[in-house]
Amino acid sequence: MSKEWIIYVIVVVAIVLIAAAIVRFLKKVRMRPLPMDEMEGHDFEYYCADLLKANGFAEAVVTKGSGDFGADILAEKDGITYAVQCKCYDKPIGVKAVQEVYAGRDYYGKMVGVVMTNQYFTQPAVDLAQKLNIMLWDRGYLDSMDKDK
């Protein structure tokens, strides 16, 4: 082998090892436990309402526990009204949550529908949300909203 070939192989191996280390690091950071992961459903709804208030929402009211018609929180910020569905799960969030808040947004006559979760969303949920103009706020987004870290 030539000297240039050996250098090329060493560089490629180094890049692969660095990339693998970065992927492992990102997976670890992505799913590090957060306080919201330990909450029960109704506590998570109040946590989300508090996050909204701490981030400039003038109003964030938690709806009744059952029969909420697909919205756990009704909120308002800068004249824009929101219907919010909260999901505190241990697995990715699917299309059902998007469907629920879509219905809740219309039922309550709000302008924007949002799903807030301590997890991430499945690709079908992302696709449906884009089609229905529903906002998806995952664990990373909620963590960035939490100013009391």
Order of alpha helices (4+ residues) and beta strands (2+ residues): alpha-alpha-beta-beta-beta-alpha-beta-alpha-beta-alpha
